[in-house]
Each structure stands twice: as structure tokens, then as C-alpha cells.
Amino acid sequence: MPRFAPNKTPRPPNTLRLWLGRLSILATTAALWGLHPPTHAHSTGKDASPTELRIGYQKGSLALVVLKDSGKLAQRLKGSSIRWVEFNAGPPLLEALAVGSIDIGATGDAPPVFAQAADKDLVYVAYEAPAPEGSAVVVPSDSSIRTLADLKGKRVAFTKGSSAHFLIAQGLRKGGLTLADIQPVYLSPSDARAAFEGGNVDAWVIWDPYYAAVELTGKARVLATSKGLSSGNSFFLASNKLVQQYPAAVSAIVDELNKAAKLKPQEVTQLITKNLGLEPAVVERYVQRRPGSPIRLLTPEVIAEQQGVADVFYQAKVIPKPVRVADAVWNGPAKK
């Protein structure tokens, strides 16, 4: 932002300077993400739809990828311009949600806990049943590491604040260790794979389809999957603004996601292969591990499971304060 020249242009009032500073920060953040500032409709009617709806998704978000391909949501939300934004992991997706660059998206269990602990803007609007075999701790096929306890002192790659972070925390606990007993190497999925295959880390904690891809190379051995270690729920999260101003649109999204989740595995495999450019064998493997399941509003049981995730991170001093998951849960549109 240009400086104001003395004695030529009046110095703006404090309030105006504050807002100019905020606008500059927002513009910079949006540029960094390669996204545009929010463009919601001016109407706040409960049955209205936003002028633009920005949806964040990941390669592993099967229902969202299917919905994106179908075009059904655009037909349902007439008047809304829908834009899809891909992310490589949940933490950056929720950061984009927090700064207003997207309106809704899907992540695993850990990212919303970290975001809530940092007072980020988010609301849990729905969940998808877990895929307990869809993520794993893997080591090189010729590694001497045989048990979770053998990870002590080892370099373990995972994305900080992701579902993999929770999986390794639980895995270490099972092996009689804590996060303090390993050398965490915080990397994005693509960078972690390069480090893993280059021998620069001893283990990698990852989810599908990245897990399926490295598994099928024959160069990785599974040390443990999330089965029995993590509930593995996936969540759909929205901004407070979207939920409060457009509850009918949020309900429509959940409804269309449910329809998308009903496709047969073979159909999903073909569609995902076409849209994401992944090897058919990789897609087939991870689709098998995540059969279509209903997408629903959060139940008390799911909230309790997610609270357990939050409590583990707080007790391990990974997040700065305790969070109450129930405080950020949407119960559906208000009944008329």
C-alpha cells in the first residue's frame, strides 16, 4: 500500500487506516492462495444461495470429486457460480476457509481440531463414516523397523495438523512411545513421498490415494493402518457466514453429496481416474477401501469421537488450549 505524502494528501483517520490495512492483508492472502476475495450474494434470506460458492476438495474426497464431475450441485443451486479448488491436505484447506477464500470443504479428523484451537472460523456441517484401512504408517520394504515401538528415535514424515498426525500419535501410544520419542519431519504428501523414496526418512504416515500409490510400488511395507488406532471420520466444514446466511444451500450440498456417495465402486473408479489423472490401479485400491457411505449431520457419538481426537492433542501439548468440538457443530437449518 503506497505511503501518504506529508502535507499533500490528508492522513486517513485511524478507522480508515485500520480497514485499509485489513483489506491489504486479505488481498495478499488471496493472492498467495491464487484465489479471489469472497463474493457472496447480498441477500441474507435463509432460502437464498450465494452468488459464488467456493468448494475445497482433496484427491481423497471421493464424494466431492464425484459431485464436481456430475454438475448436479450447479443445477440444484441455481444462480450460484460454483468454483472448485483442490488442496493437497486438510490444514491448508482449512486455512483458506478461515481467511474467506473458500466457503466449504472436506478434511480428515485432525485439521479441524488444530483450526478450532487457533480460533479459526469453521463449522462442522456433516461427516462421512470412516475408512479404517485408508491410511497407514509405512516403512521401506527392506527396513529393519518391524513394530511401532521400533520408531523410537526415527525420522517420521507426515503433514503437521493432518489426520496422519493423529494416526502417528495413536500408533506411538500403542507402541509405548509419544511424539517426543520420534523425529517428526513435517512435509506435504508429495514432498514426503520424495523423502521416503529417497531414503531421507525412516517412515511415512499417509492417507489414500498417496498411500495406495506408494503401496503398489512394492517399495513400502505397512507397519500399521488406522484400524483400531483412529476413528478415521471425514468431515465437511463450512464458514460461519455460509451456515448462517445460506443454511438451505448447505443442506442442498449435503443432500447432493449423499447422492454422489451412492455410485458403485466401478463407476467411481472410472470417474476418479478420468478427473484426477491417477493410475487406475491406484484409484481402484483406494476406492475399495472407502465404499460409498451416507453423509450425515454429526451425531453425539461422532462428536464424542472427535472430542477424543482433540483431547489427545491437548494432552500431548500439541495444541495450545483445550477445544470443545460441540461448540462448532451445525445442527441443520432452523425449522420453520
Sequence and secondary structure as in RCSB ss.txt:
>XXXX:A:sequence
MPRFAPNKTPRPPNTLRLWLGRLSILATTAALWGLHPPTHAHSTGKDASPTELRIGYQKGSLALVVLKDSGKLAQ
RLKGSSIRWVEFNAGPPLLEALAVGSIDIGATGDAPPVFAQAADKDLVYVAYEAPAPEGSAVVVPSDSSIRTLAD
LKGKRVAFTKGSSAHFLIAQGLRKGGLTLADIQPVYLSPSDARAAFEGGNVDAWVIWDPYYAAVELTGKARVLAT
SKGLSSGNSFFLASNKLVQQYPAAVSAIVDELNKAAKLKPQEVTQLITKNLGLEPAVVERYVQRRPGSPIRLLTP
EVIAEQQGVADVFYQAKVIPKPVRVADAVWNGPAKK
>XXXX:A:secstr
     TTTS    HHHHHHHHHHHHHHHHHHHHT       S   TT   SEEEEEE TT HHHHHHHHH HHHH
HSTT EEEEEE SSHHHHHHHHHTTS SEEEE SHHHHHHHHTT   EEEEEE   TTSEEEEEETT S  SGGG
GTT EEEE TTSHHHHHHHHHHHHTT  GGGSEEEE  HHHHHHHHHTTS SEEEEETTHHHHHHTTT EEEEEE
STTT    EEEEE HHHHHH HHHHHHHHHHHHHHTTS HHHHHHHHHHHH   HHHHHHHHHHS    EE   H
HHHHHHHHHHHHHHHTT SSS   GGGGB   S   
